[in-house]
Structure formats: structure tokens, C-alpha cells
């Protein structure tokens, strides 16, 4: 069936329509009817030639006032529809589900849509007005006309209706407040994603630049603050333009008070080149080299966090004359602490990252956050904005296969190892091995989740900064 009209492209509010093309014989006439009622409609036939298809879909969805989701067996099987609706739910968009047939939602969509009132096209006798109402419209849009005669009787009836109206408003307000308390995590998440200035502390003034590694990969980096440099090395899950939004306790601002704090997006993530397949240790060390050389840094501290630890160890062993101090937080020299069974289980988990990135990122965020629901959802969103499941799987597989034990033995700079026994991602055994390998290193045992042992709380971050600020 031919598409009925060009998608809306103006500045007024519009509805994003998510549907399976196989349902076009039902959906297209309905879109025409909605358009006749004054609804601006965007759907995927409106992408201009030469424009990135996925970017156009994402931009249009994020700009929509409502997302109209036509649910059928075809749309539930569509990867495009699933990505669109998951993005809409993550971004707190108003989704209006319309069932074209009786069918059960998939488990991931059920979590997001089971609290949303759905319409059933073939079972609702008043479907059309209900649909317009759900989209913020009305079947009756006639404005009062000038010159209408005032009716005293009608005014008296109106006054008698005020107590009833006041009671109704009070009940409605009580319901809204009750729902607000019940759904407070979702409301807080939506506010945090869309109005971060209401949630977070001192902002940082960061400067973003780009450099290129010897293999041609473009790496994005950011600097903030002034003073002795500290270079942060993280494996994945970063995005320089979004990191500051998710810094709920201000550790970036803390780190930038008395230091030139350097961060970068590793290959495959954030603002750096994403179309890469080399996540080897050598490639990741070259990312660090490219960043510090681009900034002209001669001597600096290195903070290796989580999956970034092995590259930080290898870099420090290679350039002891450039590194003043090293902190290794929530990381290890190899994955041997997992044991053979643990390694095999982890390899299976990595495969899941490529199959269902939405669910896998939520699961990984749950491990990292230690059970805090708000933090879990924020971390999951951050990971999805940082990169895709294939890139994370590539980075994790590389780390799983490598060992930097020999490099750790050659480290001569003062080193602090930070780890929490409550960390569900990295074991204390990994920290103890690092201390045994690195001559003269210290072990700082902290409390909290993987985020805490990564330096994500004020107390742990303060301990890390104090170590960097010790006299040589």
C-alpha cells in the first residue's frame, strides 16, 4: 500500500507513529483520519534522501509530543519498533499503545507499558474519541462565539456546581499525589534526564577536543579544572557530553577543583569513533598515548577505573617517567580470579550483550549500582547512550582474554588499589592480587557497590584525590 502523505516537518507539536509496515492497510487510513482532525503526524516515510535513517528516527521520536504505538504480532517482532518504543520509554515520552489484535506484549515491553492505559481498536465502541483524547485532543473543538446572550439561570446552575467541582478537583489532586508517590522513581528519572540542573551540584566547565591514534581511530577527550593533571582511564560506558548529567554527587567537580582532570571516550564509545573492532590492550594503550600527547602532558597521575584498569597498568609500566602516581579502582590484572566456571559464565553473559542490549545493560547497571533502583536506571541509560552491545562485548572479550600481571610487576610509581568487598562486579581477590604484584602498593578497602569502589562516592573520591596530592 502506498504511503498516504508526507510526514510532518514543522515546529508545532506532533505525534510519532510506531508501526509495522505490514499493518499499513490499517494504520495508514487511521493516520489520514487523525490528520483530518488536525493532528500533525510523523512516520518513517518522511526521511529525506541522504539523511542518516537511524538518526532521523531518533531525532523525530525525541521531538514528538506523543508516541502512538500500534501493537500487533508484526510490530512486536520488529527490531525497529522495539528500539523505538524502548527509547521512548527510557526518555519518558508519552506512549499511547493501540492494540490492533489480542496479543501479549514481550517481557521487556510489558515492564514499560503495563502501567500505561492502552486502547483496543476493535473492542472499543468509542475508540476514535478515546484516541483523540489520549493524544490531547477533543472531537469537539468549537470555540465560544462573541455576542452570546448571558443566561442568569445558567449562571446559577454553574454556581451550584462549584461544590461538586471543588470536590472532584480535590479527589483528582489526591489521586495525582498518590500516583506521584507510587511512581516517584520513574518521575525522578524523567526529571533527571530532562532537567539535570535541578538534580546535580556544581557544574564543570569542560573543554572537548579530538585526536587520532596511529591506527586512524578518532578519540574524543575533555579537560576541566587547573592544576597537576590526572588522567582518568575507563573501559566503556562513558560519553563526554552526557557524563556530567549523570554525576549525581559531583565527583567530576571535586576532581577538577585542584587538578587538570582529563577524561576521554575510549574507542567504540561516546564521541569517539564507534565503528571499530580492535579493542586489544595495545589499541587501548594507544588511546591514552594519543590523548596525553595531544594535550602536551609530560607528567601526570593516572586513575584506572574498572575495565580501564589493565590499560592504565600497561601504560604506567611502559612510561614510568611520565606517571607520577597510579590509582587502580575496582579493577584487576586479569580475569583469573573468576575461576574457570566463572569465566565461562561471563563469556555467556557477554554474548547476551549482543543479543539484547536493553536487557543486558539494565542487568549490568543493577550489578554496578548495588540495588539502588534510581542509580540502576540512570546507569543503564548512560551505558546505552555511550555505545551499543556489540562494542561492549568486544571490549569485555578483550579484557577477559588478557593479563597484565607482568606489566604490574614492573610498576615503580606509588600505587593505591581501591576495592569494596560489597562490589558485585570485581572481587576482593582481584585487588589483593594487584597489591601482591605491584611493589610497595597500598590497599584501601571501602564500603559500597561497584560504583563506590570506582570512586563514585564523595568519601572514596576524596581518598583517591588525597593520594594523588601526597608529596613525592
matplotlib code that plots the C-alpha trace (Angstrom):
import matplotlib.pyplot as plt

x = [0.0, 1.3, 2.1, -0.7, 1.2, 4.5, 5.4, 5.1, 8.3, 7.2, 7.7, 4.3, 3.6, 3.3, 2.7, 5.3, 3.7, 5.4, 4.0, 4.9, 4.7, 2.8, -0.1, -0.2, -3.6, -5.0, -2.6, -2.4, -6.2, -6.1, -3.2, -5.1, -8.2, -6.0, -4.5, -8.0, -8.8, -5.8, -3.1, 0.4, 1.8, 5.4, 6.2, 9.1, 8.3, 9.2, 13.0, 14.7, 17.3, 20.8, 19.9, 21.0, 18.0, 18.6, 19.5, 16.3, 14.2, 15.8, 15.6, 11.9, 11.0, 12.7, 11.0, 7.5, 4.7, 3.2, 4.3, 1.5, 2.3, 0.2, 0.6, 0.4, 2.3, 4.2, 5.2, 6.3, 8.6, 10.1, 13.5, 12.8, 9.6, 11.2, 14.1, 11.8, 9.5, 12.3, 13.9, 10.6, 10.1, 13.7, 13.2, 9.9, 7.9, 4.0, 3.3, -0.2, -0.5, -3.2, -3.8, -4.7, -5.3, -5.4, -1.7, 0.6, 3.4, 7.0, 8.6, 10.7, 7.8, 5.5, 7.7, 7.5, 3.9, 1.9, 1.2, 0.1, -3.6, -4.0, -6.7, -8.2, -9.1, -11.6, -13.2, -13.8, -17.1, -15.8, -12.3, -12.0, -12.8, -10.8, -7.8, -8.1, -8.4, -5.3, -3.5, -4.6, -7.4, -11.2, -13.9, -15.5, -13.2, -15.8, -14.8, -17.5, -18.8, -18.9, -22.3, -23.8, -26.6, -25.9, -28.3, -28.8, -30.3, -27.3, -25.0, -26.9, -26.6, -22.9, -22.6, -24.4, -22.0, -18.9, -19.0, -19.2, -16.4, -14.2, -14.8, -13.8, -10.7, -9.7, -10.2, -8.2, -5.4, -5.2, -5.0, -2.3, -0.3, -0.7, 0.3, 3.3, 4.5, 4.0, 5.8, 8.3, 11.4, 10.0, 9.2, 12.6, 14.3, 12.3, 13.2, 16.8, 17.1, 15.4, 16.2, 19.5, 20.2, 17.5, 19.3, 23.0, 25.5, 28.3, 28.7, 32.1, 33.4, 34.9, 36.7, 36.3, 38.9, 39.8, 42.9, 43.8, 45.6, 48.2, 45.5, 43.3, 40.8, 39.5, 39.4, 37.4, 38.8, 37.8, 39.6, 38.3, 39.9, 43.5, 46.5, 48.5, 47.0, 45.1, 44.1, 41.1, 41.0, 37.7, 37.0, 33.4, 30.2, 31.3, 30.0, 31.7, 28.6, 26.5, 28.9, 28.2, 24.5, 24.9, 27.4, 24.8, 27.2, 29.6, 32.8, 33.8, 33.6, 35.6, 38.3, 38.5, 38.9, 42.7, 43.6, 43.5, 41.1, 41.4, 38.7, 38.3, 35.8, 37.5, 37.4, 33.9, 32.1, 30.7, 32.1, 35.0, 34.8, 32.3, 32.9, 35.9, 36.6, 40.1, 39.7, 43.1, 45.3, 47.8, 45.0, 43.6, 47.0, 47.4, 44.2, 45.9, 49.1, 47.2, 45.2, 48.2, 50.3, 47.6, 47.4, 51.2, 51.2, 54.7, 53.9, 50.5, 48.6, 46.7, 43.3, 42.4, 38.7, 37.0, 37.6, 40.1, 42.5, 44.5, 45.3, 46.2, 48.6, 50.2, 50.6, 52.2, 54.6, 55.6, 56.0, 57.2, 58.9, 55.6, 53.3, 53.5, 51.1, 48.7, 45.3, 43.5, 39.9, 37.5, 39.8, 42.3, 45.3, 43.4, 40.1, 41.6, 40.0, 36.7, 37.8, 37.1, 33.4, 33.0, 34.9, 32.6, 29.5, 30.9, 31.5, 27.9, 26.8, 28.9, 27.0, 23.8, 25.1, 24.9, 21.6, 19.6, 21.5, 18.5, 18.1, 21.8, 22.6, 19.9, 21.3, 24.9, 23.7, 22.0, 25.2, 27.1, 24.6, 24.2, 20.4, 19.7, 16.8, 17.3, 21.0, 20.4, 18.2, 20.5, 23.5, 21.5, 20.6, 24.2, 25.5, 23.0, 23.9, 27.6, 27.5, 25.9, 26.0, 28.4, 31.1, 30.7, 31.0, 34.2, 35.7, 34.8, 36.1, 39.4, 39.8, 38.7, 41.5, 44.3, 46.6, 48.8, 50.5, 53.9, 53.4, 52.1, 55.3, 57.3, 55.4, 57.6, 55.4, 53.4, 50.2, 46.9, 44.4, 40.8, 38.2, 35.0, 34.0, 30.4, 31.3, 29.2, 31.4, 35.0, 36.2, 38.5, 40.7, 41.5, 42.5, 44.7, 46.4, 47.2, 48.7, 50.9, 52.1, 52.8, 55.8, 55.0, 51.3, 48.6, 45.2, 42.3, 39.2, 36.0, 32.3, 29.6, 28.8, 31.0, 30.2, 31.6, 34.8, 35.2, 35.4, 31.8, 31.1, 32.5, 34.3, 36.1, 36.8, 38.3, 40.6, 41.7, 42.4, 44.3, 46.6, 47.3, 48.1, 50.7, 54.2, 56.5]
y = [0.0, 3.4, 5.9, 8.4, 11.7, 13.4, 13.2, 16.4, 18.5, 21.8, 23.3, 22.5, 19.5, 16.3, 12.6, 10.0, 6.8, 3.5, 0.6, -2.4, -1.7, -4.9, -3.2, -0.3, -1.2, -0.5, 2.2, 4.4, 5.2, 5.9, 8.4, 10.1, 10.4, 11.8, 14.3, 15.4, 16.0, 18.4, 16.1, 16.5, 13.1, 11.9, 8.5, 6.8, 7.7, 11.3, 10.9, 13.0, 11.5, 11.4, 11.7, 9.1, 6.9, 5.9, 9.5, 10.8, 8.3, 9.1, 12.9, 12.7, 10.4, 12.6, 15.7, 14.2, 15.2, 11.7, 8.3, 6.3, 2.6, 0.2, -3.2, -6.4, -9.6, -7.9, -4.8, -6.9, -8.8, -5.7, -4.7, -1.2, -0.9, -2.4, 0.0, 3.0, 2.1, 1.3, 4.7, 6.4, 4.8, 5.5, 9.1, 9.4, 10.1, 9.8, 6.5, 5.7, 1.9, 0.8, -2.9, -4.0, -7.5, -9.5, -10.3, -10.5, -8.0, -9.2, -9.2, -6.1, -4.0, -5.4, -3.8, -0.4, -0.4, -2.4, 0.8, 2.7, 2.8, 1.0, 1.3, -1.7, -0.6, -3.4, -3.7, -0.1, 1.3, 4.9, 4.2, 7.3, 9.9, 7.9, 8.0, 11.8, 12.3, 10.2, 12.4, 15.6, 16.5, 16.5, 15.6, 19.0, 22.0, 24.7, 28.0, 30.2, 32.9, 36.6, 38.2, 35.2, 36.4, 35.9, 33.4, 34.1, 30.7, 29.0, 31.2, 30.0, 26.4, 27.0, 28.4, 25.4, 23.2, 24.7, 22.5, 19.4, 20.6, 21.5, 18.0, 16.5, 18.6, 17.6, 13.9, 14.3, 16.0, 13.3, 10.7, 12.5, 12.9, 9.2, 8.2, 10.6, 8.8, 5.4, 6.2, 8.5, 6.7, 7.0, 10.7, 11.4, 9.6, 11.6, 14.9, 13.9, 13.1, 16.2, 18.8, 17.7, 21.2, 20.5, 17.4, 17.9, 20.0, 22.2, 22.0, 21.7, 23.8, 21.2, 21.6, 18.9, 18.1, 15.3, 13.4, 10.4, 7.2, 5.5, 3.1, 6.1, 5.9, 9.3, 9.7, 12.4, 13.9, 16.5, 18.6, 20.5, 22.5, 23.6, 22.1, 18.9, 16.6, 13.4, 11.2, 9.0, 5.7, 3.8, 0.9, 1.7, 3.4, 7.0, 9.9, 13.2, 15.2, 13.2, 12.2, 15.5, 14.8, 11.6, 12.8, 12.8, 13.6, 15.9, 13.8, 15.4, 18.8, 17.5, 16.2, 19.4, 21.8, 21.4, 19.4, 19.4, 16.5, 14.6, 12.2, 10.6, 8.3, 5.0, 3.6, 2.5, 4.7, 8.2, 10.8, 8.7, 6.6, 3.8, 1.8, -0.1, -3.8, -3.6, -3.4, -5.1, -3.9, -2.3, -0.4, 0.9, 1.9, 3.9, 5.7, 7.0, 7.9, 9.9, 11.9, 12.9, 13.7, 15.9, 17.8, 18.0, 16.4, 15.4, 14.1, 13.2, 10.9, 8.0, 6.8, 3.4, 2.5, -0.9, -2.2, 0.6, -0.8, -3.1, -0.3, 2.0, -0.7, -1.3, 2.4, 3.1, 0.1, 1.4, 5.1, 5.2, 8.5, 10.2, 8.8, 10.4, 8.2, 5.4, 4.6, 1.4, 1.4, -1.7, -3.5, -6.3, -7.6, -10.5, -12.3, -15.4, -14.6, -15.6, -19.3, -21.5, -21.8, -18.0, -17.2, -19.5, -17.9, -14.4, -15.4, -16.4, -13.1, -11.2, -13.0, -11.6, -8.1, -8.6, -10.3, -7.9, -4.8, -3.2, -6.0, -6.7, -3.0, -2.9, -6.1, -4.8, -1.5, -3.4, -5.2, -1.9, 0.1, -2.4, -2.5, 1.3, 1.5, 5.1, 4.7, 1.5, 3.2, 6.1, 3.9, 1.8, 4.9, 6.1, 2.8, 2.8, 6.4, 5.5, 2.7, -0.5, -4.0, -5.2, -2.6, -3.5, -7.2, -6.5, -4.6, -7.2, -10.1, -8.4, -7.9, -11.4, -12.9, -10.6, -10.5, -7.6, -9.4, -9.0, -5.3, -4.8, -6.3, -3.6, -0.6, 1.6, 4.6, 5.0, 3.0, 2.8, -0.1, 0.7, -2.1, -2.8, -6.3, -5.5, -5.0, -7.4, -6.9, -7.2, -9.5, -8.6, -11.3, -9.2, -6.3, -8.5, -9.9, -6.4, -5.4, -8.6, -7.9, -4.1, -3.4, -1.0, -0.6, 0.1, -1.4, 0.8, -1.2, 0.9, 0.2, 0.2, -1.0, -1.2, 2.5, 3.3, 1.3, 3.0, 6.3, 7.2, 8.5, 11.7, 9.7, 7.4, 10.1, 12.2, 9.4, 9.0, 12.7, 12.8, 10.1, 12.0, 15.1, 13.4, 14.7, 12.6]
z = [0.0, -0.9, 1.9, 2.2, 2.8, 3.6, 7.3, 9.3, 9.5, 11.2, 14.6, 16.1, 18.4, 16.5, 17.0, 16.2, 14.8, 15.5, 13.5, 11.3, 7.6, 7.2, 9.1, 6.7, 5.4, 8.9, 10.1, 7.0, 6.8, 10.5, 10.1, 7.4, 9.7, 12.5, 10.1, 9.1, 12.8, 13.0, 14.3, 13.0, 12.1, 11.7, 10.5, 8.8, 5.2, 5.8, 5.9, 3.2, 0.9, 2.1, 5.8, 8.3, 8.8, 12.4, 13.4, 11.7, 13.6, 16.9, 16.5, 15.4, 18.2, 20.9, 19.5, 19.4, 21.9, 21.8, 20.5, 19.0, 19.1, 17.0, 18.6, 16.6, 16.1, 13.3, 15.3, 18.3, 16.1, 14.5, 15.8, 14.7, 16.7, 19.8, 19.6, 19.1, 22.0, 24.4, 23.5, 24.1, 27.5, 28.5, 27.6, 29.5, 26.3, 26.5, 24.7, 23.6, 22.9, 20.4, 20.1, 16.6, 17.8, 21.0, 21.7, 24.7, 25.0, 25.1, 28.5, 28.1, 26.7, 29.4, 32.0, 30.4, 29.2, 31.8, 33.7, 30.6, 29.6, 26.3, 23.6, 21.8, 18.3, 17.5, 21.0, 22.0, 20.6, 21.3, 20.1, 17.9, 20.6, 23.1, 20.8, 20.3, 24.0, 24.6, 22.1, 23.9, 21.5, 21.5, 19.0, 19.8, 19.2, 18.6, 20.4, 22.0, 19.6, 20.5, 21.2, 23.1, 25.5, 29.2, 30.9, 34.6, 35.2, 33.6, 35.9, 39.0, 37.8, 37.4, 40.9, 42.3, 40.5, 42.2, 45.4, 43.2, 41.0, 44.1, 45.5, 42.2, 41.9, 45.5, 44.7, 41.5, 43.3, 45.9, 43.2, 41.4, 44.6, 45.4, 41.9, 42.1, 45.3, 43.8, 40.6, 42.2, 40.8, 37.2, 37.8, 39.3, 36.4, 33.8, 35.6, 36.0, 32.3, 31.0, 33.7, 35.2, 36.6, 39.2, 40.5, 40.3, 42.1, 40.9, 37.1, 35.4, 32.6, 30.3, 27.0, 24.4, 21.8, 19.4, 18.5, 16.3, 17.2, 14.9, 13.6, 12.5, 15.3, 16.4, 20.2, 22.0, 25.2, 27.7, 30.3, 33.3, 36.1, 36.6, 38.5, 38.5, 35.8, 36.5, 33.5, 34.0, 32.2, 31.9, 29.6, 28.4, 29.5, 29.0, 27.0, 27.4, 26.6, 29.0, 31.8, 33.7, 33.6, 35.5, 38.0, 40.8, 43.6, 41.9, 41.8, 38.5, 40.1, 43.1, 40.8, 38.9, 41.9, 42.3, 39.2, 35.4, 35.2, 31.8, 30.6, 27.3, 25.5, 24.6, 21.1, 20.2, 22.7, 23.3, 20.9, 19.8, 16.6, 17.2, 14.1, 15.4, 16.1, 17.7, 21.4, 22.1, 25.0, 22.7, 20.9, 24.3, 25.5, 22.2, 23.1, 26.3, 24.4, 21.8, 24.4, 26.7, 23.7, 22.2, 25.4, 25.7, 29.2, 30.4, 33.9, 35.4, 37.7, 36.2, 37.6, 36.1, 36.8, 36.3, 32.8, 32.2, 34.8, 32.5, 30.0, 32.9, 34.3, 30.9, 30.2, 33.6, 33.1, 29.7, 30.7, 34.4, 33.7, 32.8, 35.6, 39.0, 40.9, 39.9, 41.4, 40.4, 41.5, 41.2, 38.7, 38.4, 36.4, 34.8, 35.0, 36.6, 39.9, 38.4, 38.1, 35.1, 35.8, 36.4, 33.2, 31.1, 32.7, 32.0, 28.3, 28.0, 29.6, 27.1, 24.3, 25.8, 25.4, 21.6, 21.6, 23.9, 24.8, 26.5, 29.0, 29.3, 30.1, 32.7, 34.3, 34.3, 35.7, 38.5, 39.4, 39.4, 41.5, 44.3, 44.2, 44.1, 41.6, 40.7, 40.2, 38.2, 35.8, 35.4, 34.8, 32.3, 30.3, 30.5, 29.1, 26.2, 25.3, 25.5, 22.9, 21.7, 23.0, 20.2, 21.3, 25.0, 24.1, 22.1, 25.0, 27.6, 25.5, 25.0, 28.8, 29.5, 27.4, 28.6, 31.6, 32.7, 35.6, 34.1, 33.5, 37.0, 38.4, 36.6, 38.1, 40.2, 40.9, 44.1, 43.7, 45.5, 45.0, 45.9, 46.3, 48.2, 49.4, 48.5, 44.8, 42.7, 39.6, 40.8, 43.6, 46.5, 45.2, 42.2, 44.5, 46.7, 43.6, 42.4, 45.8, 45.7, 42.2, 42.4, 44.6, 47.5, 46.6, 49.2, 49.5, 50.5, 51.5, 51.1, 51.5, 48.9, 45.4, 42.3, 41.7, 45.2, 44.7, 41.4, 43.2, 42.7, 46.2, 47.8, 50.6, 48.2, 45.7, 48.4, 49.4, 45.8, 45.4, 48.7, 47.4, 44.2, 46.3, 48.5, 48.2, 46.1]

ax = plt.figure().add_subplot(projection="3d")
ax.plot(x, y, z, "-o")
ax.set_aspect("equal")
plt.show()
